[in-house]
Amino acid sequence: MVRIAIDESERGWLTEVRRRIHRHPELGYAEERTSALVVECLDSLGLSVRRWAGTGVVAVIEGGSPGATVMLRADMDALPIQEENTHEYRSENPGCMHACGHDGHTAILLGVARQLTRLAPDLTGRFVLVFQPAEEGGGGAAKMIEEGMLDAYSPDCCAGLHLWSEAPTGEVLATSGPFMAATDHFRMRVQGKGGHGAVPHSSRDPIVAAARMVTALQTVVSREVDPDESAVLTIGRIAGGNAFNVIPDHVDLEGTVRTWSTDVQAAVRAAVERTVKGVADSAGVTVDVDYRHITIPTVNEATQAARVRALAETVPGARLGDPAFRTMAGEDMAFFLDRVPGVFFFLGAGNSAVGAEFPHHHPRFEIDEASLPVGVELLTRHAAEMGALRAS
């Protein structure tokens, strides 16, 4: 078993790196400062890097003996949210913050790089470290794949983690099979004919039609999805009209769909488009639908998920959480797992004592930095085991 010693100096280094990234958040494909820091840290370890998808960074660590190629991935981008925390390392970039833990993910993978580099002579395998841009809806993983990143390194397996503020620090959630949902985003414009509110018969009211659509869409999941499957359809935005006595020309709707399989994902899309067009026809209006698949389901290979769960019982500071946990949140890691068998797991980072009690994408989101060294040890040991397990 690989022995990893993370002393106070290393803990301090992880915290400082995470805070440096947190102070200077950057949106997808604009992670220039963040990727420069990543390159600086990797260069200090004597590792050469290669750029992918603009700001993406990949480095390779060779073990002392040939074995499997293990890919480890972290995402680097932030969100367009104004931070409301008041700690000294809060975001210095107005309107942008790390509200989902990607600063911690990047720090953890850099910590793993330090550990694997130190241990390399005694390790079996080859380790590909992927620092991915644009996870938050920007398709960074798909972009790296399109550019040939997986073909260039041919990983045998892959792994990644996500810090999770809704679980206590150190709790490990690694479920076999579907773990996170496919994510869709749709926009609709209901086009009618505006007019005076006192003479509605001379108009084609898009507000009434949009209201019918919202109601009709609630039956898509209950009547068009197999009860043994799961799906969520949410309308998150509706906008139309500017005056109490004016029927507007159009109304905009926006929402999301979450599903566990690509078959259900496709079926729900077809049902959504058919339903709103049927309502539009009956109301004498038109509807333009812009429906986009953001991610596919994030599916874990059973054996690798089981290995992470087993590690959770032995790594200091870690403990196993619900082995059947799943969430309808989506994740770009799904595209890597669709091509390479692997595992993506959550590591609890919630602790009200340090203000880590707000959900992801909240302006006061925070993580318990005590989770950082736990993440480093989990990923390092998992990578070492997988490199040796699949040695040729």
N, C-alpha and C positions, 0 to 999 in steps of 0.2 A: 504494500500500500504506500502511495506517495505521501510523504510527510511534509507538511507546509507550515512554516513558522512565520506568522504575521505579528511582528512585534509592534511596540508603541510607535516607533519611528515610521513603520510602514503604514500604520493606521493614520498617522498624521499626514503622511504623503497623500494617501487616498482622499482624505477630507479636503486637503488643500487643492488638489486637482479638481475635485468635484466643484468646489466653490469658485475656482477660477473660471470654469465653464459656465457655472450658474450666473456669474456676474455679467457675462457677455453672451447671452442667448442669440441664436441665429435661426432663421426660418429655413425650410427645406431648399436645398441646392444653393444656399447662401452661407453655408457653414465654413466660411473661409478661415476665420480666427480659430474656430474649434478644430478644424482639420489640421491647421498649422501646429496647434498644440499637440495633437496626436502624433504628427510626424516628428516633432521635436522630441517627444518621449520615446518613440520607437527608435529614432536615430541614436539617442543616448544609450540604447541597448545594443547598438551595432546592427540593427535590422534595416534592410533596404525596403522601400515601400513602392507601391504602384498605385496610381490614381485610377478610379473608376467613377463613372457617372458624375463627373465634375469634381465634387468635393469629397467623394468617397475615398477611403484609404484601405489598402490591404497589405499585410506583411505576413511573411512565412517564417516559422521557427522549425528547424530540423532537429528531430530527436537523435540520440546516439545510435539507435538501431532502427532499421526499416520496419514500417508497419502501416497502419491505416492513416489516411489523410482526414483529419478532424477539423471542421470549420466551426469557428466561434464568431458570433455576430453581436454587435451593439449598434444602436441607432444614436444619432447625434443631434437631430433637429429639435427646435423649440416650437412654441405655439404663439399665435398673435393675441396674447392676453396681457393686460397691464397688471403687473405684480402688485399685490397689496401687503405683502410681508414687510416687516421693518428691520429685519436682521441686517448686519453690516455687509453681507455678501449678496444682498438683493440685486435684482437685475438693474443694470445701468443702461439698458436699451429700452427706451420708452415704447410701450405697446407690445413688448415681446418678453416671454419668460419661459423657463423650463418648468412647466406645469404638469409634466407627466413622467419625470424621473429619468429622462434620457441623459442628463448630465451625470447621474449616478451610474447608468449603464456604461457610458464611455469610460468613466473613471475605473469601474470594475474591470473592464476588458484590458485597460492599460495595466492595471495591477496584475491581471492574469499573464500579460506579456512579460512582466518582470519576473514572475514566478517560473513560467515555462522556460525563459531564457536561462535562469539560474540552474534549473533542473535538467536542461536539455541533454547533457551527456548521458544521463541515466534513464532517459525516456525512450520509449518505443513509439515511432510514428512521426507524423508530420502535421504541423498545426498552422492553420490558415486563419489569421485574425482579420475580421471584416468590420470596418467602421462605416456604417451605411448612412447616407444622407436621406432626407425627405421621407421619413416613415409616416408622418402625419398627413396622409392623403395625397402625397406627392409621387407615390409609386417608385420610391428609391430602390427597393429590392428588385422589382421587375426591370427597372432601368439597368441595374448592374448585370442582371441575367441576360438582357437583350444585348448588352455590349460584350458578352462572352466570358464574364467573370467565372462562372461555374465551370465552363469548358476549359478555362485556362488552368484551374487548380484541381479539378476532378475530385472533389471531396467525397469520401465514403459515408460520412455522417456529419451532422451539424447540431449545434446547440446554441441556445441563448436564454437569457432571463429577462424578466421585467419586474422592477421594484413595484410593490403593490401597497399603497397606503391604507387599504381597507382590510389588511391582515396585520396582526402584531409582528413586530420586528423578529425576523428569523424564521417565521413560519413558511414552509415550502409547500407549494401547490403544483403538483405535476401529474396531470391526469392523462391516462392512455386514451388514444383516439381523439375525436374532436374536442378541442380545448377552448378555442375562441371561434367566434362566428364569422361567416362571410358578411361583408358590409357593403351595402348599396346606398347610393345617394340619388335622389330624384328631385328635379325642379319641374313645375308645371305652370304654364300661363293659360288661364281661362280667359278667352277673348270674347267679349260681348259687344253690346252697343250702348253707350252711355246716354244719359238723359236726366230729366228732372224727376225727383222722387215723387212728385205729385201726379205724374202721368206715366207710371211704369209700363203701361201697355205699348208705349211707343219706343220702348227700349228692349234690350235683351240682357237681363240682369246677370252679370257674372258672379255676384255675391251669392245669390240663391243657388246657382249652379255649383259653385265651389263648396257651399255648405252641404249640398247633396253628395258631392264627391267624397268629402271627409267622412260622412256617415256611411256611404256605400263601401268605402275602402276598409272599414272596420270588419266587414264580413269576409274579406279575402283570406285572412288566416283561419277564421273559424269555419269557413265553408269550402275552402279550396286547398287546404293543407292537411295531409294525413294526420289524424290525432296522435299517432305514434311519433311524428316529427315535431319540431318546434320552429316557430318563426315569430318575429316581432315586426310590426309595421307602425311607425310613428310619424305623424305630421308635426313637425317642429316649428313651422313658420307659415303664417297666412297674412297676406297684406293686400289691401285694396281700398280705394276710396280716400277722399280727403275732406268731405263735407257731409253733414248729417242729412241733407236734402238732395244729394246728387248721386245718381247711379253711375258708378265708374265704368270706364271702357273695359278694364281688365282686372283680374285678381291673380296674385301669385301664391302658389303653394310650394312648400319644400319639406322634405322628410327623408326618412331612412328606413331600410329593411334589413333585418338580420336573420340569417338562416344557418343551419348546420351542414347543409350539403349543397353542392352545385346544382343538382337536379331540382331541389326545392327552390333554390335561388332563381333559376331560370323560369320555373313555373309561376312563382310569385310575380316576377316582372311581367310576364305575359298577362296575368290576371289583373294587375294594376293598370296596365295600358288599356286593356279591353274594357275594364270597369269605367274609367274616367271618360273614355271616348263614347261609351254608351250613354252616360249621363249627359255629356255635352250634346249629343245628337238630340236627346229628348228635350233638352232645354233650349235648343236653337242657338247654341253658342259653339265655339270651337275650343280645343285644348291642344296645346303643344307640350309634349312630354320630353324632357331631357333626363334620361335614366342612365346612371353610370355605375358599373361594378367597380368598387374600390379594392376590395380584397376577396379572396376565396377563404374557405374555412381553414383555420390553423389546426392541423391534425398531427398528433404525436405518435411516433412509433412506440408500441407497447413495451418492448424490452428496454428501450432507452429511458422511457418515463419511469419504469420500475427501478432502474439503476439510480436515477436521481432521488427517488423516494427512499431508497436504501441509504444513499449518502446522507440524506437529511437526518438519519438516526445516529450518524457518527461525527458529523462536522460540529465543532464547538460553536454554540450560539444559534444553531439551526434546530428545527423540530418539524416533524411531519404534520401537515394540515389535512384537510378533507381530501382523500384520494380520488373522490368523484367530482371535485369542484370543476365547474365550467362557467364561462361568462359570455354574454352576448356582445361584449366589446370585440372589436376587430383588430387585426395586427398584420403589418406588412411582412413579417417573418413567414407568413403562410406561403408565400411564393417560393421561398427557399425550401421549406419543408415539403412542398409539392414535388420538388425535383430531387431532393436529397433526404433520405430518412433521418429523423432526428427528434429532438425534444425541445420544447419551449416551455419554461416554467415560471411561476411567480415566486418572488421572495418577499415576504412581508417586510414593510418598512414603516408601519404605523405605530405611533407612540405619542399620545397626547401630552406627555411631559415635555416633549421638545417641539410641540406645535404641529406634529405630523398626524393630523386628524381630519384633514379636508380631502375630499375626493379628487381624483385626477381631473385635470383641466379647470380646476378652481383657481381663482386669483390668489388664494392663500395656501395653495398646495405646498407641501413640504415632505421630506423624507427623514427618517431617523438614520443618520450617517453611521450608526453602529451596524447597519445592514451591509455596508460596503465590504468589509473584510470577510464577512460570511459569504457574500456572493463570489468573491475572488477564490476562496477555498473550494466552494462547490463547483465552480466552472473548471478550475484547474484540475481538481481530482477527477472530475467526470471526463475531461479531455484526455488525461493520462490513461485512465482505464480503457477508454474507447480506442485509443491509439494502440494499446497492447492487445486488446481483445480481438481486434480484427487484423492483427499482423499476418502478413502473407508468409 
